[in-house]
Amino acid sequence: MKRKRPMIVTFIGDMSLIYATLIIISISPMKSIMEKIGVYPIPMYNFLDGALRVLSAIVLLTIAYGYFKLKKWAYLEIIIYNVFFLAVSMFFIAMKTSNPYNTPNIIESLLGLIIAFPSKRYFFKEECDS
């Protein structure tokens, strides 16, 4: 039996796709063309930063696929993803680094968790025996 995908699950999946697309765009080597259309890529500081962006985009695309298919692992992965980036951002703020992206990352991670928690019932629904 196919389950109908609720609107909140579709929203989270769509936002994951959009965010992954923005991460991929931010890696683009065509910075002058990107700036002409109004997209300003975040500068990469080293190879590790670029690798983490690619890995993050792949994880988000995987999460979006699992969310659209209502897979239990996707729900757990989105929670882990948001908690990880919340912890990393809080760590960098505690270390007083001068990265201006830490505060928006905290807000994004908190909003991601707040939106994801109510969708749990769609992934871990108890099957009726009747």
Buried (B, 14 or more C-beta within 10 A) or exposed (E): EEEEBBEEBEEBBEBBBEBBEBBBBBBEEEEEEBEEEEEEBEEBEEEEEEEBBEEBBEBBBBBBBBBBEBBEEBBBBBBEBBEEBBEBBBEBBEEEEEEEEBEEBBEBBEEBBEBBEEBEEBBEEEEEEE
